[in-house]
Amino acid sequence: MSYLIKSSRRHFLETASGGFAGTALAGICNDVEAASSDPLAARSGHYAPQADCVIFVYSTGGVSHVDTFDYKPQLATDHGKSITASRWLNKSGEFKRYLIQSRWGFNRYGQNGVWVSDLFPHLARVIDDVCVLNAVHCDSDGHDKGTLAAHTGSAQFARPSVGAWVSYGLGTVNRNLPSFMVLAPAAPYAGAQTWASDFLPGCHQGTHVIPGNEPVPHVKPRVASHALQEMERALRNRLNQVHQKRRQADLKIDARIRSFETAFGMQRAAPEAFDLTRESERTLEMYGIKRGDTKGFGWQCLMARRLSERGVRFIELIDVGSNNNWDSHGNMGDHERLARNIDKPLAGLLLDLKQRGMLERTLVVWTSEFGRTPFNTSASHAGREHHNFCFSSWMAGGGVKGGLVHGKSDEHGILPIKDGVHTHDLHATMLHLLGIDHERLTYRHAGRDFRLTDVAGRVVTEILV
């Protein structure tokens, strides 16, 4: 009886699919005509790129620049002295506050003597591959708005994520994996909007992967026969096409159809991509991973390397968890634990990419939504508050000069005084290294042309190779 049921099902699928088994939608056909209308087809940028993909590392909560990469000896000298701050806790005015020195030491590393805090001993050893940006600034000192700005360029409105823009601009080189993937145990402030496509076609939104024993669930086929699955897929595609023609104004339908195609490809590609059993003990140790681990930031970093090897355009790693937030209002001592969590994995990622000859074509970016105040209500206060006027980020590989510090803040780390880099500038530079002109990458929506950098942004050419 079971054989008759299976046989009848196969007969139905063969008849209903009209001989289209194994044929995907026009959007993923290999012929030139179809490729020209395929939003995920691999495309060239506006000029020759220096990087093929981006690994975007986001430490949520606001990392203190004066405790990590922006060494301020004068802050230690003036510890306890009062200053007048023009902004405090999202309020403007005149506020008497007291300077607070860093509780960690700094040392020079690399050929150019880049200052790095004792919080990052492993990153210090690979600092010759890193370009530190010490005068970054953004438009908001609120977590949600600052996180949106770091990801979408807009602190006020929902906009497409930078990863979605990259996918929209360049497509994907591996149709069996999403062009934009996000590895995170949880969403940061602002939630899933940080990897959303918003008004861009839905196929460009980030695919969220949660570290664990089954990071990509439900990728195993429901049927034993590949041929039967192909027939089911072809029938579904034909029905979807009919449905889409009747509702051409509904852009979500196209996104859903393409998500089915990506899911089908992931059944083949994802199990292999997420299988670490063939990674050597030496490689696992480089990232600080024990064999069998499927969680933790080291796993995220190793997976970023593996996904970049397999053609994923934009990979975001979000440094967040139930006990993993850099929002150190009450105790800066938390920074030590948080830095230890990412220091070795990030250094391992840079070293691994370099040893494999991948760093030259892979752009690695680390940032946070803002920094933290070099002052507080008293010199004995254990924490620091939000500070969007000046903070640190860094970039490595993909056409960026290593062993360089760009930008300078004042003697206390309060305001930029040289070569400031706005969030728009950071995004413009990322797109430039991928071969995209940030002023020409636009999408028409609601009667106007939008872009990631809005009406601003400057490529930071001083840091480029």
C-alpha positions as a Markdown table, in Angstrom:
| # | Residue | x | y | z |
|---|---|---|---|---|
| 1 | Met | 0.0 | 0.0 | 0.0 |
| 2 | Ser | 2.8 | 2.4 | 0.9 |
| 3 | Tyr | 4.4 | 1.8 | -2.5 |
| 4 | Leu | 1.2 | 2.6 | -4.3 |
| 5 | Ile | 0.8 | 5.9 | -2.4 |
| 6 | Lys | 4.4 | 6.9 | -3.3 |
| 7 | Ser | 3.9 | 5.9 | -6.9 |
| 8 | Ser | 0.7 | 7.9 | -7.2 |
| 9 | Arg | 2.3 | 10.9 | -5.7 |
| 10 | Arg | 5.2 | 10.7 | -8.2 |
| 11 | His | 2.8 | 10.3 | -11.1 |
| 12 | Phe | 0.8 | 13.3 | -9.9 |
| 13 | Leu | 4.0 | 15.5 | -9.6 |
| 14 | Glu | 5.3 | 14.4 | -13.0 |
| 15 | Thr | 2.0 | 15.3 | -14.6 |
| 16 | Ala | 1.4 | 18.5 | -12.8 |
| 17 | Ser | 4.9 | 19.9 | -13.2 |
| 18 | Gly | 4.5 | 19.5 | -17.0 |
| 19 | Gly | 8.0 | 18.1 | -17.4 |
| 20 | Phe | 9.6 | 21.0 | -15.5 |
| 21 | Ala | 11.2 | 18.9 | -12.8 |
| 22 | Gly | 14.7 | 20.2 | -12.1 |
| 23 | Thr | 13.9 | 23.6 | -13.7 |
| 24 | Ala | 14.1 | 26.6 | -11.3 |
| 25 | Leu | 12.5 | 30.0 | -11.6 |
| 26 | Ala | 13.6 | 32.3 | -14.4 |
| 27 | Gly | 15.3 | 34.3 | -11.7 |
| 28 | Ile | 17.9 | 31.6 | -11.2 |
| 29 | Cys | 18.3 | 30.2 | -14.7 |
| 30 | Asn | 21.8 | 30.3 | -16.2 |
| 31 | Asp | 20.9 | 31.9 | -19.5 |
| 32 | Val | 21.9 | 35.6 | -20.0 |
| 33 | Glu | 18.4 | 36.9 | -20.4 |
| 34 | Ala | 17.3 | 35.5 | -17.1 |
| 35 | Ala | 20.4 | 36.6 | -15.3 |
| 36 | Ser | 19.8 | 40.2 | -16.3 |
| 37 | Ser | 16.6 | 40.3 | -14.3 |
| 38 | Asp | 17.8 | 38.2 | -11.4 |
| 39 | Pro | 18.4 | 40.4 | -8.3 |
| 40 | Leu | 20.8 | 37.9 | -6.8 |
| 41 | Ala | 22.9 | 37.4 | -10.0 |
| 42 | Ala | 26.6 | 38.2 | -9.4 |
| 43 | Arg | 27.4 | 41.6 | -10.8 |
| 44 | Ser | 30.4 | 43.8 | -11.1 |
| 45 | Gly | 30.6 | 47.1 | -9.2 |
| 46 | His | 31.4 | 50.5 | -10.6 |
| 47 | Tyr | 35.1 | 49.8 | -10.7 |
| 48 | Ala | 37.6 | 47.1 | -9.9 |
| 49 | Pro | 37.2 | 46.1 | -6.2 |
| 50 | Gln | 39.9 | 45.5 | -3.7 |
| 51 | Ala | 37.7 | 43.2 | -1.6 |
| 52 | Asp | 35.3 | 40.5 | -2.5 |
| 53 | Cys | 33.4 | 40.3 | 0.8 |
| 54 | Val | 33.0 | 41.9 | 4.2 |
| 55 | Ile | 33.1 | 40.5 | 7.7 |
| 56 | Phe | 31.4 | 43.1 | 9.8 |
| 57 | Val | 31.9 | 42.7 | 13.5 |
| 58 | Tyr | 29.6 | 44.5 | 15.8 |
| 59 | Ser | 30.2 | 44.8 | 19.6 |
| 60 | Thr | 26.9 | 46.0 | 20.9 |
| 61 | Gly | 26.5 | 48.4 | 23.9 |
| 62 | Gly | 29.1 | 51.1 | 23.3 |
| 63 | Val | 32.8 | 50.2 | 23.7 |
| 64 | Ser | 35.0 | 52.7 | 25.5 |
| 65 | His | 37.6 | 54.1 | 23.1 |
| 66 | Val | 39.8 | 55.6 | 25.9 |
| 67 | Asp | 40.1 | 52.1 | 27.4 |
| 68 | Thr | 40.8 | 50.2 | 24.2 |
| 69 | Phe | 42.5 | 51.9 | 21.3 |
| 70 | Asp | 42.6 | 55.6 | 22.0 |
| 71 | Tyr | 45.5 | 56.1 | 24.5 |
| 72 | Lys | 45.2 | 59.3 | 26.5 |
| 73 | Pro | 48.0 | 59.8 | 29.0 |
| 74 | Gln | 46.7 | 63.3 | 29.7 |
| 75 | Leu | 43.5 | 61.7 | 31.0 |
| 76 | Ala | 45.6 | 59.9 | 33.6 |
| 77 | Thr | 47.4 | 63.1 | 34.5 |
| 78 | Asp | 44.2 | 65.1 | 34.8 |
| 79 | His | 42.3 | 62.3 | 36.6 |
| 80 | Gly | 39.8 | 63.9 | 39.0 |
| 81 | Lys | 39.9 | 67.4 | 37.5 |
| 82 | Ser | 36.6 | 68.9 | 36.6 |
| 83 | Ile | 35.5 | 70.0 | 33.1 |
| 84 | Thr | 32.3 | 71.5 | 31.6 |
| 85 | Ala | 30.5 | 69.1 | 29.3 |
| 86 | Ser | 28.0 | 70.4 | 26.8 |
| 87 | Arg | 25.9 | 67.3 | 26.6 |
| 88 | Trp | 25.0 | 64.7 | 29.3 |
| 89 | Leu | 22.5 | 61.8 | 29.1 |
| 90 | Asn | 20.9 | 63.1 | 25.9 |
| 91 | Lys | 20.5 | 66.6 | 27.3 |
| 92 | Ser | 22.3 | 69.8 | 26.1 |
| 93 | Gly | 23.6 | 72.4 | 28.6 |
| 94 | Glu | 26.5 | 73.0 | 30.9 |
| 95 | Phe | 27.4 | 70.1 | 33.1 |
| 96 | Lys | 30.3 | 69.9 | 35.6 |
| 97 | Arg | 31.9 | 66.5 | 35.3 |
| 98 | Tyr | 35.1 | 64.9 | 36.4 |
| 99 | Leu | 37.8 | 63.2 | 34.3 |
| 100 | Ile | 38.4 | 59.5 | 34.9 |
| 101 | Gln | 41.6 | 57.7 | 33.8 |
| 102 | Ser | 41.6 | 54.3 | 32.3 |
| 103 | Arg | 42.1 | 51.4 | 34.7 |
| 104 | Trp | 44.1 | 49.5 | 32.0 |
| 105 | Gly | 47.6 | 50.1 | 30.7 |
| 106 | Phe | 48.6 | 50.7 | 27.1 |
| 107 | Asn | 51.7 | 49.6 | 25.1 |
| 108 | Arg | 53.0 | 50.2 | 21.6 |
| 109 | Tyr | 52.9 | 47.2 | 19.2 |
| 110 | Gly | 53.9 | 46.5 | 15.7 |
| 111 | Gln | 56.3 | 48.2 | 13.4 |
| 112 | Asn | 54.7 | 51.6 | 13.7 |
| 113 | Gly | 54.2 | 51.4 | 17.5 |
| 114 | Val | 50.4 | 51.5 | 17.6 |
| 115 | Trp | 49.0 | 52.0 | 21.0 |
| 116 | Val | 46.8 | 49.1 | 22.2 |
| 117 | Ser | 45.2 | 48.5 | 25.6 |
| 118 | Asp | 46.1 | 45.6 | 27.8 |
| 119 | Leu | 42.5 | 44.4 | 27.2 |
| 120 | Phe | 43.6 | 43.1 | 23.8 |
| 121 | Pro | 46.9 | 41.2 | 24.0 |
| 122 | His | 46.1 | 39.0 | 21.0 |
| 123 | Leu | 44.9 | 41.7 | 18.7 |
| 124 | Ala | 48.0 | 43.7 | 19.7 |
| 125 | Arg | 50.1 | 40.9 | 18.1 |
| 126 | Val | 48.4 | 41.3 | 14.7 |
| 127 | Ile | 48.1 | 45.1 | 14.9 |
| 128 | Asp | 50.3 | 45.5 | 11.8 |
| 129 | Asp | 47.3 | 44.2 | 9.8 |
| 130 | Val | 44.9 | 46.6 | 11.4 |
| 131 | Cys | 44.0 | 50.3 | 10.7 |
| 132 | Val | 42.6 | 51.9 | 13.9 |
| 133 | Leu | 40.2 | 54.8 | 13.4 |
| 134 | Asn | 40.3 | 56.9 | 16.5 |
| 135 | Ala | 38.0 | 59.8 | 15.6 |
| 136 | Val | 34.8 | 58.1 | 14.6 |
| 137 | His | 31.5 | 59.9 | 15.4 |
| 138 | Cys | 27.8 | 59.4 | 14.8 |
| 139 | Asp | 24.5 | 61.2 | 15.1 |
| 140 | Ser | 23.0 | 59.6 | 18.3 |
| 141 | Asp | 23.9 | 58.6 | 21.8 |
| 142 | Gly | 20.9 | 56.3 | 22.1 |
| 143 | His | 21.4 | 52.6 | 21.8 |
| 144 | Asp | 18.6 | 51.9 | 19.3 |
| 145 | Lys | 19.3 | 54.9 | 17.1 |
| 146 | Gly | 23.1 | 54.4 | 17.3 |
| 147 | Thr | 22.8 | 50.8 | 16.3 |
| 148 | Leu | 20.5 | 51.7 | 13.4 |
| 149 | Ala | 23.0 | 54.4 | 12.3 |
| 150 | Ala | 25.9 | 51.9 | 12.4 |
| 151 | His | 24.0 | 49.4 | 10.3 |
| 152 | Thr | 21.7 | 51.5 | 8.0 |
| 153 | Gly | 23.2 | 55.0 | 8.0 |
| 154 | Ser | 20.0 | 56.4 | 9.5 |
| 155 | Ala | 19.6 | 57.0 | 13.2 |
| 156 | Gln | 16.0 | 58.1 | 12.7 |
| 157 | Phe | 14.2 | 55.9 | 10.3 |
| 158 | Ala | 14.1 | 52.2 | 9.3 |
| 159 | Arg | 16.4 | 51.8 | 6.3 |
| 160 | Pro | 18.1 | 48.8 | 4.5 |
| 161 | Ser | 21.1 | 47.4 | 6.3 |
| 162 | Val | 24.6 | 47.8 | 4.8 |
| 163 | Gly | 24.7 | 44.1 | 4.2 |
| 164 | Ala | 21.4 | 44.3 | 2.2 |
| 165 | Trp | 22.9 | 47.2 | 0.2 |
| 166 | Val | 26.0 | 45.1 | -0.6 |
| 167 | Ser | 23.8 | 42.2 | -1.7 |
| 168 | Tyr | 21.7 | 44.5 | -3.8 |
| 169 | Gly | 24.7 | 46.0 | -5.4 |
| 170 | Leu | 26.8 | 42.9 | -6.1 |
| 171 | Gly | 24.5 | 39.9 | -5.9 |
| 172 | Thr | 26.0 | 36.6 | -4.8 |
| 173 | Val | 28.6 | 34.3 | -6.2 |
| 174 | Asn | 27.2 | 31.2 | -4.5 |
| 175 | Arg | 23.5 | 30.5 | -5.2 |
| 176 | Asn | 23.4 | 27.8 | -2.6 |
| 177 | Leu | 24.1 | 30.2 | 0.3 |
| 178 | Pro | 22.5 | 33.6 | 1.2 |
| 179 | Ser | 24.5 | 36.6 | 0.0 |
| 180 | Phe | 24.1 | 38.2 | 3.5 |
| 181 | Met | 24.4 | 36.1 | 6.7 |
| 182 | Val | 24.3 | 37.2 | 10.3 |
| 183 | Leu | 25.8 | 35.0 | 13.0 |
| 184 | Ala | 24.5 | 36.1 | 16.4 |
| 185 | Pro | 23.1 | 34.4 | 19.5 |
| 186 | Ala | 20.6 | 37.3 | 19.7 |
| 187 | Ala | 19.7 | 40.5 | 18.1 |
| 188 | Pro | 21.4 | 43.7 | 19.3 |
| 189 | Tyr | 19.6 | 46.9 | 20.1 |
| 190 | Ala | 17.1 | 47.8 | 17.3 |
| 191 | Gly | 16.5 | 44.1 | 16.8 |
| 192 | Ala | 16.2 | 42.4 | 13.4 |
| 193 | Gln | 16.1 | 45.8 | 11.6 |
| 194 | Thr | 19.9 | 45.7 | 11.8 |
| 195 | Trp | 19.9 | 43.1 | 9.0 |
| 196 | Ala | 16.6 | 44.0 | 7.3 |
| 197 | Ser | 16.3 | 44.9 | 3.6 |
| 198 | Asp | 13.5 | 47.4 | 4.3 |
| 199 | Phe | 12.4 | 48.8 | 0.9 |
| 200 | Leu | 15.1 | 46.8 | -1.1 |
| 201 | Pro | 13.9 | 43.4 | -2.5 |
| 202 | Gly | 13.4 | 41.0 | 0.4 |
| 203 | Cys | 15.9 | 38.5 | -1.1 |
| 204 | His | 18.7 | 40.9 | 0.1 |
| 205 | Gln | 17.8 | 40.8 | 3.8 |
| 206 | Gly | 20.3 | 39.0 | 6.2 |
| 207 | Thr | 19.8 | 35.3 | 7.1 |
| 208 | His | 20.1 | 35.0 | 10.9 |
| 209 | Val | 22.1 | 32.1 | 12.1 |
| 210 | Ile | 22.0 | 31.3 | 15.8 |
| 211 | Pro | 25.1 | 29.4 | 17.1 |
| 212 | Gly | 24.2 | 26.0 | 18.6 |
| 213 | Asn | 24.0 | 22.4 | 17.7 |
| 214 | Glu | 21.7 | 23.2 | 14.8 |
| 215 | Pro | 22.6 | 26.6 | 13.6 |
| 216 | Val | 20.6 | 26.2 | 10.3 |
| 217 | Pro | 17.6 | 24.1 | 11.3 |
| 218 | His | 15.3 | 22.3 | 8.8 |
| 219 | Val | 17.8 | 22.0 | 6.0 |
| 220 | Lys | 17.4 | 18.2 | 5.6 |
| 221 | Pro | 15.1 | 17.2 | 2.8 |
| 222 | Arg | 11.7 | 15.9 | 3.9 |
| 223 | Val | 11.8 | 13.2 | 1.1 |
| 224 | Ala | 14.3 | 10.5 | 0.6 |
| 225 | Ser | 14.4 | 10.8 | -3.2 |
| 226 | His | 16.2 | 13.7 | -4.8 |
| 227 | Ala | 14.2 | 13.3 | -8.0 |
| 228 | Leu | 10.9 | 13.4 | -6.1 |
| 229 | Gln | 12.0 | 16.6 | -4.3 |
| 230 | Glu | 12.9 | 18.1 | -7.7 |
| 231 | Met | 9.4 | 17.5 | -9.0 |
| 232 | Glu | 7.9 | 19.0 | -5.9 |
| 233 | Arg | 10.0 | 22.0 | -6.3 |
| 234 | Ala | 9.1 | 22.4 | -9.9 |
| 235 | Leu | 5.4 | 22.1 | -9.2 |
| 236 | Arg | 5.7 | 24.7 | -6.4 |
| 237 | Asn | 7.6 | 27.0 | -8.7 |
| 238 | Arg | 4.9 | 26.8 | -11.4 |
| 239 | Leu | 2.1 | 27.5 | -8.9 |
| 240 | Asn | 4.1 | 30.4 | -7.4 |
| 241 | Gln | 4.6 | 31.9 | -10.8 |
| 242 | Val | 0.8 | 31.8 | -11.5 |
| 243 | His | 0.2 | 33.3 | -8.1 |
| 244 | Gln | 2.8 | 36.0 | -8.7 |
| 245 | Lys | 1.3 | 37.1 | -12.1 |
| 246 | Arg | -2.0 | 37.7 | -10.4 |
| 247 | Arg | -0.4 | 39.9 | -7.7 |
| 248 | Gln | 2.5 | 41.7 | -9.5 |
| 249 | Ala | 2.3 | 44.6 | -7.1 |
| 250 | Asp | 3.1 | 42.5 | -4.1 |
| 251 | Leu | 6.9 | 42.5 | -3.8 |
| 252 | Lys | 6.9 | 40.1 | -0.9 |
| 253 | Ile | 5.8 | 37.3 | -3.2 |
| 254 | Asp | 9.0 | 37.5 | -5.2 |
| 255 | Ala | 11.1 | 37.6 | -2.0 |
| 256 | Arg | 9.3 | 34.5 | -0.7 |
| 257 | Ile | 9.8 | 32.6 | -3.9 |
| 258 | Arg | 13.5 | 33.3 | -4.0 |
| 259 | Ser | 13.8 | 32.3 | -0.3 |
| 260 | Phe | 12.5 | 28.9 | -1.3 |
| 261 | Glu | 15.2 | 28.6 | -3.9 |
| 262 | Thr | 17.9 | 29.7 | -1.4 |
| 263 | Ala | 16.6 | 27.2 | 1.1 |
| 264 | Phe | 16.8 | 24.4 | -1.5 |
| 265 | Gly | 20.4 | 25.3 | -2.3 |
| 266 | Met | 21.2 | 25.4 | 1.4 |
| 267 | Gln | 20.1 | 21.8 | 1.8 |
| 268 | Arg | 23.3 | 20.9 | -0.1 |
| 269 | Ala | 25.7 | 23.7 | 0.9 |
| 270 | Ala | 24.9 | 24.5 | 4.6 |
| 271 | Pro | 25.7 | 21.1 | 6.2 |
| 272 | Glu | 29.1 | 21.1 | 4.7 |
| 273 | Ala | 29.8 | 24.8 | 5.4 |
| 274 | Phe | 28.9 | 24.4 | 9.1 |
| 275 | Asp | 30.7 | 21.2 | 9.6 |
| 276 | Leu | 33.9 | 21.9 | 11.5 |
| 277 | Thr | 35.1 | 18.3 | 11.9 |
| 278 | Arg | 37.8 | 18.7 | 9.2 |
| 279 | Glu | 39.3 | 21.8 | 10.8 |
| 280 | Ser | 42.6 | 21.0 | 12.4 |
| 281 | Glu | 43.3 | 21.3 | 16.1 |
| 282 | Arg | 45.8 | 24.1 | 15.3 |
| 283 | Thr | 43.0 | 26.1 | 13.6 |
| 284 | Leu | 40.5 | 25.5 | 16.4 |
| 285 | Glu | 43.1 | 26.6 | 18.9 |
| 286 | Met | 43.8 | 29.8 | 16.9 |
| 287 | Tyr | 40.2 | 30.8 | 17.5 |
| 288 | Gly | 40.0 | 29.5 | 21.1 |
| 289 | Ile | 37.6 | 26.8 | 20.2 |
| 290 | Lys | 37.4 | 23.3 | 21.7 |
| 291 | Arg | 36.4 | 20.5 | 19.3 |
| 292 | Gly | 32.7 | 20.0 | 19.3 |
| 293 | Asp | 31.9 | 23.6 | 20.4 |
| 294 | Thr | 29.1 | 25.1 | 18.3 |
| 295 | Lys | 28.6 | 28.3 | 20.4 |
| 296 | Gly | 30.7 | 31.2 | 21.4 |
| 297 | Phe | 32.4 | 34.1 | 19.6 |
| 298 | Gly | 35.3 | 31.9 | 18.4 |
| 299 | Trp | 32.8 | 29.7 | 16.5 |
| 300 | Gln | 31.2 | 32.8 | 15.0 |
| 301 | Cys | 34.7 | 34.0 | 13.7 |
| 302 | Leu | 35.7 | 30.6 | 12.3 |
| 303 | Met | 32.3 | 30.3 | 10.5 |
| 304 | Ala | 32.9 | 33.8 | 9.1 |
| 305 | Arg | 36.1 | 32.5 | 7.5 |
| 306 | Arg | 34.4 | 29.4 | 6.1 |
| 307 | Leu | 31.4 | 31.4 | 4.7 |
| 308 | Ser | 33.7 | 34.0 | 3.1 |
| 309 | Glu | 35.6 | 31.1 | 1.5 |
| 310 | Arg | 32.3 | 29.9 | 0.0 |
| 311 | Gly | 31.3 | 33.1 | -1.6 |
| 312 | Val | 29.0 | 34.8 | 1.0 |
| 313 | Arg | 29.3 | 38.5 | 0.2 |
| 314 | Phe | 28.5 | 40.0 | 3.6 |
| 315 | Ile | 28.9 | 38.3 | 7.0 |
| 316 | Glu | 28.0 | 40.0 | 10.2 |
| 317 | Leu | 29.1 | 38.8 | 13.6 |
| 318 | Ile | 27.2 | 40.3 | 16.5 |
| 319 | Asp | 29.0 | 40.3 | 19.8 |
| 320 | Val | 26.0 | 40.0 | 22.1 |
| 321 | Gly | 24.5 | 37.7 | 24.6 |
| 322 | Ser | 22.7 | 37.5 | 27.9 |
| 323 | Asn | 25.9 | 38.5 | 29.7 |
| 324 | Asn | 27.7 | 40.1 | 26.8 |
| 325 | Asn | 26.9 | 43.8 | 26.5 |
| 326 | Trp | 29.4 | 46.6 | 26.5 |
| 327 | Asp | 27.0 | 49.1 | 28.1 |
| 328 | Ser | 29.2 | 49.6 | 31.2 |
| 329 | His | 27.3 | 52.4 | 33.0 |
| 330 | Gly | 28.0 | 51.1 | 36.4 |
| 331 | Asn | 31.2 | 49.0 | 36.1 |
| 332 | Met | 33.9 | 49.5 | 33.6 |
| 333 | Gly | 35.4 | 46.3 | 34.9 |
| 334 | Asp | 33.0 | 44.4 | 32.6 |
| 335 | His | 35.1 | 45.5 | 29.7 |
| 336 | Glu | 37.8 | 43.1 | 30.8 |
| 337 | Arg | 35.5 | 40.0 | 30.5 |
| 338 | Leu | 34.0 | 41.3 | 27.3 |
| 339 | Ala | 37.3 | 42.0 | 25.7 |
| 340 | Arg | 38.6 | 38.5 | 26.6 |
| 341 | Asn | 35.6 | 37.0 | 24.8 |
| 342 | Ile | 36.5 | 38.6 | 21.4 |
| 343 | Asp | 40.2 | 39.2 | 21.6 |
| 344 | Lys | 41.6 | 35.8 | 20.7 |
| 345 | Pro | 38.9 | 34.9 | 18.1 |
| 346 | Leu | 39.3 | 38.2 | 16.2 |
| 347 | Ala | 43.1 | 37.9 | 16.2 |
| 348 | Gly | 42.7 | 34.3 | 15.1 |
| 349 | Leu | 40.4 | 35.3 | 12.3 |
| 350 | Leu | 42.9 | 37.9 | 10.9 |
| 351 | Leu | 45.8 | 35.4 | 11.2 |
| 352 | Asp | 43.8 | 32.6 | 9.6 |
| 353 | Leu | 42.7 | 34.8 | 6.7 |
| 354 | Lys | 46.2 | 36.0 | 6.2 |
| 355 | Gln | 47.8 | 32.5 | 6.3 |
| 356 | Arg | 45.3 | 31.3 | 3.7 |
| 357 | Gly | 45.9 | 34.3 | 1.4 |
| 358 | Met | 42.4 | 35.6 | 1.9 |
| 359 | Leu | 43.0 | 38.8 | 3.9 |
| 360 | Glu | 43.9 | 40.8 | 0.9 |
| 361 | Arg | 40.4 | 40.2 | -0.6 |
| 362 | Thr | 38.4 | 40.1 | 2.7 |
| 363 | Leu | 37.5 | 43.3 | 4.5 |
| 364 | Val | 37.1 | 43.0 | 8.2 |
| 365 | Val | 35.4 | 45.8 | 10.1 |
| 366 | Trp | 35.0 | 46.1 | 13.9 |
| 367 | Thr | 32.8 | 48.8 | 15.4 |
| 368 | Ser | 30.2 | 49.7 | 18.1 |
| 369 | Glu | 27.3 | 52.2 | 18.2 |
| 370 | Phe | 29.4 | 54.8 | 20.1 |
| 371 | Gly | 32.1 | 55.2 | 22.7 |
| 372 | Arg | 31.9 | 56.1 | 26.4 |
| 373 | Thr | 32.5 | 59.3 | 28.2 |
| 374 | Pro | 36.0 | 60.0 | 29.5 |
| 375 | Phe | 34.3 | 61.7 | 32.5 |
| 376 | Asn | 31.4 | 61.2 | 34.9 |
| 377 | Thr | 29.6 | 62.7 | 37.9 |
| 378 | Ser | 32.6 | 61.9 | 40.1 |
| 379 | Ala | 36.2 | 60.8 | 39.7 |
| 380 | Ser | 35.4 | 57.7 | 41.7 |
| 381 | His | 32.5 | 56.6 | 39.5 |
| 382 | Ala | 33.0 | 53.0 | 38.4 |
| 383 | Gly | 31.3 | 53.4 | 35.0 |
| 384 | Arg | 31.1 | 55.6 | 31.9 |
| 385 | Glu | 28.1 | 57.0 | 30.0 |
| 386 | His | 27.2 | 57.0 | 26.2 |
| 387 | His | 29.5 | 59.1 | 24.0 |
| 388 | Asn | 28.8 | 59.5 | 20.3 |
| 389 | Phe | 31.1 | 62.5 | 19.6 |
| 390 | Cys | 34.2 | 60.3 | 19.5 |
| 391 | Phe | 35.0 | 56.6 | 19.5 |
| 392 | Ser | 37.2 | 53.9 | 18.0 |
| 393 | Ser | 36.7 | 51.4 | 15.2 |
| 394 | Trp | 39.1 | 49.4 | 13.1 |
| 395 | Met | 39.4 | 47.9 | 9.6 |
| 396 | Ala | 41.7 | 45.3 | 8.3 |
| 397 | Gly | 42.5 | 43.6 | 4.9 |
| 398 | Gly | 40.6 | 44.2 | 1.7 |
| 399 | Gly | 42.7 | 47.2 | 0.5 |
| 400 | Val | 43.2 | 48.9 | 3.9 |
| 401 | Lys | 46.6 | 49.9 | 5.1 |
| 402 | Gly | 47.7 | 47.9 | 8.2 |
| 403 | Gly | 49.7 | 49.2 | 11.2 |
| 404 | Leu | 48.1 | 52.6 | 10.9 |
| 405 | Val | 46.2 | 55.0 | 13.2 |
| 406 | His | 43.8 | 57.4 | 11.4 |
| 407 | Gly | 42.1 | 60.3 | 13.2 |
| 408 | Lys | 42.9 | 62.0 | 16.5 |
| 409 | Ser | 40.8 | 63.1 | 19.4 |
| 410 | Asp | 41.7 | 65.8 | 21.9 |
| 411 | Glu | 43.9 | 65.1 | 24.9 |
| 412 | His | 41.0 | 63.6 | 26.9 |
| 413 | Gly | 39.3 | 61.7 | 24.1 |
| 414 | Ile | 36.2 | 64.0 | 24.1 |
| 415 | Leu | 36.1 | 65.4 | 20.6 |
| 416 | Pro | 37.8 | 64.7 | 17.2 |
| 417 | Ile | 40.5 | 67.2 | 16.4 |
| 418 | Lys | 41.9 | 65.6 | 13.2 |
| 419 | Asp | 40.6 | 63.4 | 10.4 |
| 420 | Gly | 37.2 | 62.6 | 11.9 |
| 421 | Val | 35.2 | 59.7 | 10.4 |
| 422 | His | 31.5 | 59.8 | 10.4 |
| 423 | Thr | 29.4 | 56.6 | 10.1 |
| 424 | His | 28.6 | 57.7 | 6.5 |
| 425 | Asp | 32.3 | 57.9 | 5.8 |
| 426 | Leu | 32.8 | 54.4 | 7.2 |
| 427 | His | 30.0 | 53.0 | 5.0 |
| 428 | Ala | 31.3 | 54.9 | 1.9 |
| 429 | Thr | 34.7 | 53.4 | 2.4 |
| 430 | Met | 33.4 | 49.9 | 2.8 |
| 431 | Leu | 31.4 | 50.2 | -0.4 |
| 432 | His | 34.4 | 51.7 | -2.2 |
| 433 | Leu | 36.6 | 48.8 | -1.3 |
| 434 | Leu | 34.0 | 46.5 | -2.8 |
| 435 | Gly | 34.1 | 48.4 | -6.1 |
| 436 | Ile | 30.9 | 50.4 | -5.4 |
| 437 | Asp | 30.5 | 54.1 | -5.7 |
| 438 | His | 28.3 | 55.0 | -2.7 |
| 439 | Glu | 26.8 | 57.9 | -4.5 |
| 440 | Arg | 25.7 | 55.8 | -7.5 |
| 441 | Leu | 24.3 | 52.8 | -5.5 |
| 442 | Thr | 20.7 | 54.0 | -5.2 |
| 443 | Tyr | 17.2 | 52.6 | -5.1 |
| 444 | Arg | 14.1 | 54.5 | -6.0 |
| 445 | His | 11.4 | 54.3 | -3.2 |
| 446 | Ala | 8.5 | 56.6 | -2.4 |
| 447 | Gly | 9.3 | 59.0 | -5.2 |
| 448 | Arg | 13.0 | 59.6 | -4.4 |
| 449 | Asp | 16.4 | 57.9 | -4.8 |
| 450 | Phe | 17.8 | 56.5 | -1.6 |
| 451 | Arg | 21.3 | 55.4 | -0.8 |
| 452 | Leu | 23.1 | 53.9 | 2.2 |
| 453 | Thr | 25.0 | 57.2 | 2.9 |
| 454 | Asp | 22.0 | 59.4 | 2.4 |
| 455 | Val | 23.3 | 62.8 | 1.0 |
| 456 | Ala | 26.7 | 62.6 | 2.8 |
| 457 | Gly | 29.7 | 60.3 | 3.1 |
| 458 | Arg | 33.3 | 60.5 | 2.0 |
| 459 | Val | 35.7 | 57.7 | 1.1 |
| 460 | Val | 38.5 | 57.8 | 3.6 |
| 461 | Thr | 41.2 | 57.5 | 0.9 |
| 462 | Glu | 44.0 | 58.1 | 3.4 |
| 463 | Ile | 43.7 | 54.6 | 4.8 |
| 464 | Leu | 43.6 | 52.8 | 1.5 |
| 465 | Val | 46.5 | 50.8 | -0.1 |
